[in-house]
Amino acid sequence: MFQLRGNEFNPLGRSIDVHIHRLRNKLESRPSKPAYIRTVRGKGYVLHLP
């Protein structure tokens, strides 16, 4: 992610995950089974508009 100080340094920590969690709670009818914001393991997130 950030290569300034090596792989062990991540200034964002889990803040992206927290934001995605909050968005899912607002957008999804069932946040535990998301339809709009999907997780791509090892890559990030994808916005899916059905």
Secondary structure, DSSP 8 states (H G I E B T S, - for coil): ---SS-TT--TTTTHHHHHHHHHHHHH-SSTTS-SSEEEETTTEEEE---
